[in-house]
Amino acid sequence: MFISKDTLKPNELVIVKAMKNPPGGVKLVMEGVCIMLEKAPERKIDPSTQKPVLDYWPTSVRLLADMDFRKVSFPFLFESLKITKILY
Protein backbone atom coordinates (compact mmCIF):
# COMPACT_ATOMS: atom_id res chain seq x y z
CA MET A 1 0.00 0.00 0.00
CA PHE A 2 1.30 3.44 -0.90
CA ILE A 3 0.24 6.52 1.03
CA SER A 4 1.05 9.80 -0.63
CA LYS A 5 2.28 12.68 1.50
CA ASP A 6 -0.49 14.69 -0.15
CA THR A 7 -3.07 12.61 1.73
CA LEU A 8 -1.62 13.73 5.07
CA LYS A 9 -3.63 16.44 6.73
CA PRO A 10 -1.79 19.31 8.46
CA ASN A 11 -3.20 18.27 11.85
CA GLU A 12 -1.75 14.76 11.36
CA LEU A 13 1.69 16.27 10.82
CA VAL A 14 1.25 18.29 14.02
CA ILE A 15 0.47 15.09 15.94
CA VAL A 16 3.53 13.29 14.57
CA LYS A 17 5.87 16.22 15.25
CA ALA A 18 4.63 16.45 18.85
CA MET A 19 5.68 12.84 19.58
CA LYS A 20 8.68 12.65 21.89
CA ASN A 21 9.30 8.97 21.16
CA PRO A 22 7.28 7.91 18.08
CA PRO A 23 6.66 4.29 17.06
CA GLY A 24 9.54 2.59 15.27
CA GLY A 25 7.74 2.66 11.92
CA VAL A 26 7.34 6.43 12.06
CA LYS A 27 11.02 6.88 12.94
CA LEU A 28 12.08 4.53 10.14
CA VAL A 29 10.02 6.31 7.48
CA MET A 30 11.19 9.74 8.57
CA GLU A 31 14.81 8.55 8.70
CA GLY A 32 14.43 7.42 5.08
CA VAL A 33 12.96 10.78 4.11
CA CYS A 34 15.83 12.60 5.84
CA ILE A 35 18.37 10.45 4.02
CA MET A 36 16.73 11.06 0.63
CA LEU A 37 16.60 14.81 1.30
CA GLU A 38 20.21 14.77 2.58
CA LYS A 39 19.28 16.08 6.03
CA ALA A 40 21.97 15.39 8.61
CA PRO A 41 21.13 13.50 11.81
CA GLU A 42 22.17 14.56 15.30
CA ARG A 43 24.91 12.60 16.99
CA LYS A 44 23.97 11.47 20.48
CA ILE A 45 25.33 9.09 23.08
CA ASP A 46 23.22 5.99 23.64
CA PRO A 47 22.72 5.85 27.43
CA SER A 48 22.68 2.04 27.50
CA THR A 49 25.89 1.49 25.50
CA GLN A 50 27.66 4.84 25.94
CA LYS A 51 28.40 4.75 22.21
CA PRO A 52 27.58 7.47 19.68
CA VAL A 53 24.45 6.94 17.56
CA LEU A 54 22.83 8.91 14.76
CA ASP A 55 19.43 10.28 15.75
CA TYR A 56 17.23 11.38 12.87
CA TRP A 57 14.16 12.21 14.98
CA PRO A 58 15.13 15.83 15.90
CA THR A 59 15.96 16.41 12.23
CA SER A 60 12.61 14.86 11.26
CA VAL A 61 10.72 17.18 13.61
CA ARG A 62 12.42 20.21 12.06
CA LEU A 63 11.64 18.86 8.59
CA LEU A 64 7.97 18.35 9.48
CA ALA A 65 7.83 21.92 10.83
CA ASP A 66 9.13 23.27 7.51
CA MET A 67 6.17 24.61 5.56
CA ASP A 68 7.88 23.68 2.28
CA PHE A 69 8.08 19.99 3.27
CA ARG A 70 4.72 19.24 1.68
CA LYS A 71 5.94 20.82 -1.56
CA VAL A 72 8.91 18.45 -1.92
CA SER A 73 8.58 16.32 -5.02
CA PHE A 74 7.98 12.64 -4.20
CA PRO A 75 8.63 9.95 -5.25
CA PHE A 76 12.25 10.32 -6.19
CA LEU A 77 13.42 8.59 -9.32
CA PHE A 78 15.52 5.59 -8.36
CA GLU A 79 18.27 6.74 -10.69
CA SER A 80 18.50 10.11 -8.92
CA LEU A 81 19.41 8.57 -5.56
CA LYS A 82 23.08 8.40 -4.71
CA ILE A 83 24.39 4.89 -4.13
CA THR A 84 25.45 5.86 -0.60
CA LYS A 85 21.84 6.64 0.23
CA ILE A 86 20.69 3.26 -1.04
CA LEU A 87 23.39 1.33 0.81
CA TYR A 88 22.86 3.12 4.11
N, CA, C and O atoms as CSV, one atom per row, in Angstrom:
chain,resi,resn,atom,element,x,y,z
A,1,MET,N,N,0.844,-1.185,0.000
A,1,MET,CA,C,0.000,0.000,0.000
A,1,MET,C,C,0.883,1.239,0.000
A,1,MET,O,O,1.870,1.302,0.733
A,2,PHE,N,N,0.538,2.204,-0.803
A,2,PHE,CA,C,1.297,3.441,-0.897
A,2,PHE,C,C,0.430,4.582,-0.397
A,2,PHE,O,O,-0.701,4.755,-0.851
A,3,ILE,N,N,0.954,5.351,0.527
A,3,ILE,CA,C,0.238,6.525,1.026
A,3,ILE,C,C,1.024,7.750,0.599
A,3,ILE,O,O,2.189,7.910,0.964
A,4,SER,N,N,0.400,8.591,-0.154
A,4,SER,CA,C,1.049,9.803,-0.625
A,4,SER,C,C,1.121,10.824,0.502
A,4,SER,O,O,0.233,10.888,1.353
A,5,LYS,N,N,2.186,11.620,0.500
A,5,LYS,CA,C,2.278,12.681,1.498
A,5,LYS,C,C,1.161,13.703,1.314
A,5,LYS,O,O,0.820,14.438,2.241
A,6,ASP,N,N,0.592,13.741,0.101
A,6,ASP,CA,C,-0.495,14.687,-0.154
A,6,ASP,C,C,-1.783,14.287,0.553
A,6,ASP,O,O,-2.689,15.109,0.693
A,7,THR,N,N,-1.879,13.030,1.003
A,7,THR,CA,C,-3.071,12.609,1.728
A,7,THR,C,C,-2.977,12.943,3.210
A,7,THR,O,O,-3.967,12.840,3.935
A,8,LEU,N,N,-1.781,13.347,3.667
A,8,LEU,CA,C,-1.625,13.726,5.067
A,8,LEU,C,C,-2.245,15.092,5.314
A,8,LEU,O,O,-2.018,16.044,4.567
A,9,LYS,N,N,-3.018,15.164,6.362
A,9,LYS,CA,C,-3.626,16.438,6.729
A,9,LYS,C,C,-2.655,17.197,7.637
A,9,LYS,O,O,-1.869,16.577,8.353
A,10,PRO,N,N,-2.702,18.531,7.613
A,10,PRO,CA,C,-1.791,19.313,8.463
A,10,PRO,C,C,-1.875,18.928,9.944
A,10,PRO,O,O,-0.859,18.909,10.639
A,11,ASN,N,N,-3.080,18.624,10.425
A,11,ASN,CA,C,-3.197,18.272,11.849
A,11,ASN,C,C,-2.525,16.928,12.147
A,11,ASN,O,O,-2.076,16.706,13.272
A,12,GLU,N,N,-2.448,16.038,11.169
A,12,GLU,CA,C,-1.748,14.764,11.364
A,12,GLU,C,C,-0.247,15.000,11.484
A,12,GLU,O,O,0.425,14.340,12.276
A,13,LEU,N,N,0.276,15.930,10.708
A,13,LEU,CA,C,1.692,16.269,10.817
A,13,LEU,C,C,1.999,16.877,12.176
A,13,LEU,O,O,3.060,16.624,12.746
A,14,VAL,N,N,1.075,17.679,12.699
A,14,VAL,CA,C,1.252,18.287,14.023
A,14,VAL,C,C,1.322,17.202,15.091
A,14,VAL,O,O,2.138,17.283,16.008
A,15,ILE,N,N,0.474,16.193,14.975
A,15,ILE,CA,C,0.467,15.092,15.942
A,15,ILE,C,C,1.786,14.342,15.898
A,15,ILE,O,O,2.360,14.038,16.944
A,16,VAL,N,N,2.275,14.041,14.700
A,16,VAL,CA,C,3.526,13.293,14.565
A,16,VAL,C,C,4.689,14.114,15.113
A,16,VAL,O,O,5.527,13.583,15.840
A,17,LYS,N,N,4.752,15.394,14.777
A,17,LYS,CA,C,5.867,16.217,15.247
A,17,LYS,C,C,5.866,16.392,16.755
A,17,LYS,O,O,6.920,16.633,17.343
A,18,ALA,N,N,4.716,16.278,17.391
A,18,ALA,CA,C,4.628,16.446,18.847
A,18,ALA,C,C,5.090,15.201,19.604
A,18,ALA,O,O,5.285,15.256,20.818
A,19,MET,N,N,5.265,14.096,18.911
A,19,MET,CA,C,5.680,12.845,19.575
A,19,MET,C,C,7.119,12.963,20.057
A,19,MET,O,O,8.014,13.328,19.294
A,20,LYS,N,N,7.328,12.651,21.329
A,20,LYS,CA,C,8.683,12.651,21.886
A,20,LYS,C,C,9.418,11.372,21.497
A,20,LYS,O,O,10.608,11.403,21.184
A,21,ASN,N,N,8.712,10.258,21.517
A,21,ASN,CA,C,9.296,8.969,21.155
A,21,ASN,C,C,8.281,8.221,20.284
A,21,ASN,O,O,7.515,7.399,20.788
A,22,PRO,N,N,8.277,8.507,18.980
A,22,PRO,CA,C,7.282,7.910,18.084
A,22,PRO,C,C,7.513,6.413,17.883
A,22,PRO,O,O,8.590,5.898,18.182
A,23,PRO,N,N,6.495,5.720,17.377
A,23,PRO,CA,C,6.664,4.293,17.062
A,23,PRO,C,C,7.809,4.090,16.077
A,23,PRO,O,O,8.148,4.987,15.305
A,24,GLY,N,N,8.396,2.903,16.115
A,24,GLY,CA,C,9.537,2.588,15.271
A,24,GLY,C,C,9.280,2.802,13.793
A,24,GLY,O,O,10.166,3.258,13.071
A,25,GLY,N,N,8.071,2.476,13.330
A,25,GLY,CA,C,7.741,2.656,11.918
A,25,GLY,C,C,7.783,4.107,11.492
A,25,GLY,O,O,8.235,4.424,10.392
A,26,VAL,N,N,7.314,4.991,12.358
A,26,VAL,CA,C,7.337,6.431,12.061
A,26,VAL,C,C,8.782,6.907,11.977
A,26,VAL,O,O,9.149,7.641,11.059
A,27,LYS,N,N,9.605,6.482,12.947
A,27,LYS,CA,C,11.016,6.877,12.939
A,27,LYS,C,C,11.721,6.365,11.684
A,27,LYS,O,O,12.517,7.080,11.076
A,28,LEU,N,N,11.427,5.135,11.306
A,28,LEU,CA,C,12.078,4.531,10.143
A,28,LEU,C,C,11.729,5.277,8.855
A,28,LEU,O,O,12.605,5.566,8.040
A,29,VAL,N,N,10.455,5.582,8.679
A,29,VAL,CA,C,10.020,6.307,7.475
A,29,VAL,C,C,10.653,7.695,7.433
A,29,VAL,O,O,11.157,8.120,6.394
A,30,MET,N,N,10.626,8.395,8.557
A,30,MET,CA,C,11.187,9.741,8.572
A,30,MET,C,C,12.705,9.718,8.410
A,30,MET,O,O,13.273,10.640,7.824
A,31,GLU,N,N,13.367,8.685,8.917
A,31,GLU,CA,C,14.808,8.546,8.703
A,31,GLU,C,C,15.083,8.397,7.210
A,31,GLU,O,O,16.013,9.009,6.684
A,32,GLY,N,N,14.278,7.586,6.529
A,32,GLY,CA,C,14.430,7.422,5.084
A,32,GLY,C,C,14.217,8.721,4.336
A,32,GLY,O,O,14.949,9.028,3.395
A,33,VAL,N,N,13.221,9.484,4.748
A,33,VAL,CA,C,12.956,10.779,4.106
A,33,VAL,C,C,14.143,11.719,4.324
A,33,VAL,O,O,14.571,12.408,3.397
A,34,CYS,N,N,14.673,11.748,5.548
A,34,CYS,CA,C,15.832,12.603,5.837
A,34,CYS,C,C,17.028,12.209,4.978
A,34,CYS,O,O,17.736,13.073,4.460
A,35,ILE,N,N,17.251,10.918,4.830
A,35,ILE,CA,C,18.371,10.452,4.020
A,35,ILE,C,C,18.179,10.866,2.567
A,35,ILE,O,O,19.117,11.351,1.935
A,36,MET,N,N,16.983,10.683,2.031
A,36,MET,CA,C,16.732,11.063,0.632
A,36,MET,C,C,16.882,12.561,0.415
A,36,MET,O,O,17.328,12.999,-0.645
A,37,LEU,N,N,16.508,13.347,1.425
A,37,LEU,CA,C,16.601,14.806,1.304
A,37,LEU,C,C,17.959,15.334,1.775
A,37,LEU,O,O,18.184,16.543,1.815
A,38,GLU,N,N,18.861,14.410,2.131
A,38,GLU,CA,C,20.209,14.765,2.585
A,38,GLU,C,C,20.199,15.670,3.806
A,38,GLU,O,O,20.959,16.635,3.879
A,39,LYS,N,N,19.340,15.357,4.757
A,39,LYS,CA,C,19.277,16.081,6.026
A,39,LYS,C,C,20.126,15.332,7.048
A,39,LYS,O,O,19.947,14.129,7.243
A,40,ALA,N,N,21.025,16.018,7.683
A,40,ALA,CA,C,21.966,15.387,8.610
A,40,ALA,C,C,21.300,15.042,9.941
A,40,ALA,O,O,20.490,15.813,10.456
A,41,PRO,N,N,21.647,13.876,10.494
A,41,PRO,CA,C,21.133,13.498,11.813
A,41,PRO,C,C,21.944,14.167,12.921
A,41,PRO,O,O,23.017,14.721,12.679
A,42,GLU,N,N,21.415,14.104,14.128
A,42,GLU,CA,C,22.169,14.562,15.298
A,42,GLU,C,C,22.945,13.371,15.842
A,42,GLU,O,O,22.480,12.232,15.798
A,43,ARG,N,N,24.118,13.652,16.348
A,43,ARG,CA,C,24.912,12.598,16.988
A,43,ARG,C,C,24.654,12.676,18.487
A,43,ARG,O,O,24.809,13.727,19.109
A,44,LYS,N,N,24.256,11.538,19.051
A,44,LYS,CA,C,23.966,11.472,20.479
A,44,LYS,C,C,24.650,10.251,21.067
A,44,LYS,O,O,25.057,9.344,20.341
A,45,ILE,N,N,24.772,10.237,22.378
A,45,ILE,CA,C,25.335,9.091,23.084
A,45,ILE,C,C,24.187,8.215,23.561
A,45,ILE,O,O,23.287,8.683,24.259
A,46,ASP,N,N,24.223,6.950,23.184
A,46,ASP,CA,C,23.221,5.987,23.644
A,46,ASP,C,C,23.477,5.714,25.118
A,46,ASP,O,O,24.554,5.240,25.479
A,47,PRO,N,N,22.488,6.009,25.990
A,47,PRO,CA,C,22.718,5.848,27.426
A,47,PRO,C,C,23.007,4.403,27.846
A,47,PRO,O,O,23.702,4.175,28.836
A,48,SER,N,N,22.482,3.437,27.103
A,48,SER,CA,C,22.683,2.043,27.503
A,48,SER,C,C,24.056,1.506,27.094
A,48,SER,O,O,24.617,0.654,27.783
A,49,THR,N,N,24.598,1.998,25.978
A,49,THR,CA,C,25.888,1.487,25.501
A,49,THR,C,C,27.023,2.499,25.623
A,49,THR,O,O,28.193,2.141,25.494
A,50,GLN,N,N,26.683,3.744,25.867
A,50,GLN,CA,C,27.661,4.836,25.940
A,50,GLN,C,C,28.423,5.015,24.628
A,50,GLN,O,O,29.545,5.522,24.614
A,51,LYS,N,N,27.796,4.590,23.523
A,51,LYS,CA,C,28.405,4.747,22.205
A,51,LYS,C,C,27.617,5.780,21.408
A,51,LYS,O,O,26.414,5.942,21.615
A,52,PRO,N,N,28.294,6.482,20.495
A,52,PRO,CA,C,27.580,7.466,19.675
A,52,PRO,C,C,26.613,6.795,18.694
A,52,PRO,O,O,26.915,5.752,18.115
A,53,VAL,N,N,25.456,7.415,18.526
A,53,VAL,CA,C,24.455,6.944,17.561
A,53,VAL,C,C,23.955,8.143,16.766
A,53,VAL,O,O,24.043,9.287,17.214
A,54,LEU,N,N,23.429,7.860,15.579
A,54,LEU,CA,C,22.828,8.912,14.756
A,54,LEU,C,C,21.338,8.947,15.053
A,54,LEU,O,O,20.652,7.929,14.955
A,55,ASP,N,N,20.845,10.118,15.417
A,55,ASP,CA,C,19.428,10.278,15.754
A,55,ASP,C,C,18.776,11.192,14.722
A,55,ASP,O,O,19.060,12.388,14.664
A,56,TYR,N,N,17.907,10.614,13.917
A,56,TYR,CA,C,17.228,11.383,12.874
A,56,TYR,C,C,15.933,12.037,13.371
A,56,TYR,O,O,15.365,12.871,12.665
A,57,TRP,N,N,15.458,11.680,14.559
A,57,TRP,CA,C,14.163,12.209,14.977
A,57,TRP,C,C,14.160,13.732,15.147
A,57,TRP,O,O,13.232,14.373,14.654
A,58,PRO,N,N,15.150,14.353,15.820
A,58,PRO,CA,C,15.134,15.825,15.900
A,58,PRO,C,C,15.160,16.483,14.517
A,58,PRO,O,O,14.503,17.499,14.294
A,59,THR,N,N,15.918,15.899,13.600
A,59,THR,CA,C,15.958,16.413,12.230
A,59,THR,C,C,14.592,16.245,11.566
A,59,THR,O,O,14.140,17.124,10.831
A,60,SER,N,N,13.943,15.122,11.827
A,60,SER,CA,C,12.611,14.855,11.264
A,60,SER,C,C,11.591,15.869,11.756
A,60,SER,O,O,10.757,16.344,10.985
A,61,VAL,N,N,11.658,16.198,13.037
A,61,VAL,CA,C,10.716,17.175,13.606
A,61,VAL,C,C,10.900,18.524,12.933
A,61,VAL,O,O,9.925,19.190,12.586
A,62,ARG,N,N,12.165,18.931,12.745
A,62,ARG,CA,C,12.416,20.209,12.056
A,62,ARG,C,C,11.920,20.155,10.616
A,62,ARG,O,O,11.377,21.136,10.107
A,63,LEU,N,N,12.104,19.027,9.968
A,63,LEU,CA,C,11.638,18.863,8.593
A,63,LEU,C,C,10.113,18.954,8.526
A,63,LEU,O,O,9.567,19.609,7.639
A,64,LEU,N,N,9.432,18.303,9.455
A,64,LEU,CA,C,7.966,18.352,9.478
A,64,LEU,C,C,7.454,19.761,9.771
A,64,LEU,O,O,6.365,20.129,9.329
A,65,ALA,N,N,8.230,20.548,10.512
A,65,ALA,CA,C,7.831,21.920,10.835
A,65,ALA,C,C,8.032,22.863,9.650
A,65,ALA,O,O,7.454,23.950,9.609
A,66,ASP,N,N,8.852,22.444,8.689
A,66,ASP,CA,C,9.130,23.270,7.510
A,66,ASP,C,C,7.893,23.298,6.612
A,66,ASP,O,O,7.424,22.254,6.158
A,67,MET,N,N,7.380,24.473,6.366
A,67,MET,CA,C,6.167,24.612,5.555
A,67,MET,C,C,6.374,24.128,4.122
A,67,MET,O,O,5.410,23.752,3.456
A,68,ASP,N,N,7.605,24.130,3.642
A,68,ASP,CA,C,7.885,23.684,2.278
A,68,ASP,C,C,7.985,22.167,2.169
A,68,ASP,O,O,8.098,21.642,1.061
A,69,PHE,N,N,7.946,21.449,3.295
A,69,PHE,CA,C,8.079,19.992,3.267
A,69,PHE,C,C,7.021,19.353,2.385
A,69,PHE,O,O,7.319,18.426,1.633
A,70,ARG,N,N,5.804,19.833,2.468
A,70,ARG,CA,C,4.722,19.237,1.678
A,70,ARG,C,C,4.867,19.539,0.188
A,70,ARG,O,O,4.193,18.924,-0.639
A,71,LYS,N,N,5.737,20.479,-0.156
A,71,LYS,CA,C,5.942,20.824,-1.562
A,71,LYS,C,C,7.060,20.012,-2.204
A,71,LYS,O,O,7.254,20.076,-3.418
A,72,VAL,N,N,7.801,19.243,-1.393
A,72,VAL,CA,C,8.907,18.448,-1.924
A,72,VAL,C,C,8.357,17.418,-2.895
A,72,VAL,O,O,7.324,16.800,-2.638
A,73,SER,N,N,9.036,17.239,-3.987
A,73,SER,CA,C,8.584,16.321,-5.024
A,73,SER,C,C,8.888,14.875,-4.644
A,73,SER,O,O,10.053,14.498,-4.515
A,74,PHE,N,N,7.861,14.079,-4.468
A,74,PHE,CA,C,7.980,12.642,-4.201
A,74,PHE,C,C,7.216,11.914,-5.288
A,74,PHE,O,O,6.301,12.538,-5.824
A,75,PRO,N,N,7.459,10.727,-5.666
A,75,PRO,CA,C,8.627,9.949,-5.252
A,75,PRO,C,C,9.859,10.351,-6.041
A,75,PRO,O,O,9.758,10.904,-7.136
A,76,PHE,N,N,11.004,10.073,-5.482
A,76,PHE,CA,C,12.254,10.318,-6.189
A,76,PHE,C,C,12.422,9.244,-7.256
A,76,PHE,O,O,11.976,8.110,-7.085
A,77,LEU,N,N,13.057,9.605,-8.337
A,77,LEU,CA,C,13.419,8.593,-9.320
A,77,LEU,C,C,14.556,7.766,-8.742
A,77,LEU,O,O,15.491,8.318,-8.162
A,78,PHE,N,N,14.488,6.473,-8.893
A,78,PHE,CA,C,15.516,5.587,-8.357
A,78,PHE,C,C,16.891,5.995,-8.853
A,78,PHE,O,O,17.860,5.961,-8.094
A,79,GLU,N,N,16.987,6.378,-10.106
A,79,GLU,CA,C,18.265,6.743,-10.694
A,79,GLU,C,C,18.850,8.007,-10.075
A,79,GLU,O,O,20.061,8.221,-10.140
A,80,SER,N,N,18.008,8.849,-9.476
A,80,SER,CA,C,18.500,10.111,-8.923
A,80,SER,C,C,19.077,9.953,-7.524
A,80,SER,O,O,19.707,10.879,-7.012
A,81,LEU,N,N,18.875,8.795,-6.894
A,81,LEU,CA,C,19.412,8.574,-5.560
A,81,LEU,C,C,20.882,8.201,-5.640
A,81,LEU,O,O,21.282,7.418,-6.501
A,82,LYS,N,N,21.669,8.746,-4.765
A,82,LYS,CA,C,23.079,8.400,-4.713
A,82,LYS,C,C,23.215,6.993,-4.144
A,82,LYS,O,O,22.415,6.583,-3.304
A,83,ILE,N,N,24.196,6.275,-4.584
A,83,ILE,CA,C,24.391,4.889,-4.132
A,83,ILE,C,C,24.612,4.842,-2.630
A,83,ILE,O,O,24.220,3.867,-1.990
A,84,THR,N,N,25.231,5.870,-2.045
A,84,THR,CA,C,25.452,5.861,-0.600
A,84,THR,C,C,24.144,5.936,0.166
A,84,THR,O,O,24.046,5.420,1.280
A,85,LYS,N,N,23.139,6.573,-0.419
A,85,LYS,CA,C,21.837,6.635,0.228
A,85,LYS,C,C,21.169,5.274,0.205
A,85,LYS,O,O,20.515,4.877,1.170
A,86,ILE,N,N,21.333,4.568,-0.889
A,86,ILE,CA,C,20.690,3.259,-1.039
A,86,ILE,C,C,21.348,2.242,-0.119
A,86,ILE,O,O,20.663,1.405,0.469
A,87,LEU,N,N,22.656,2.305,0.012
A,87,LEU,CA,C,23.394,1.327,0.806
A,87,LEU,C,C,23.362,1.606,2.294
A,87,LEU,O,O,23.772,0.756,3.085
A,88,TYR,N,N,22.884,2.779,2.698
A,88,TYR,CA,C,22.857,3.121,4.115
A,88,TYR,C,C,22.098,2.089,4.843
A,88,TYR,O,O,21.948,2.177,6.061
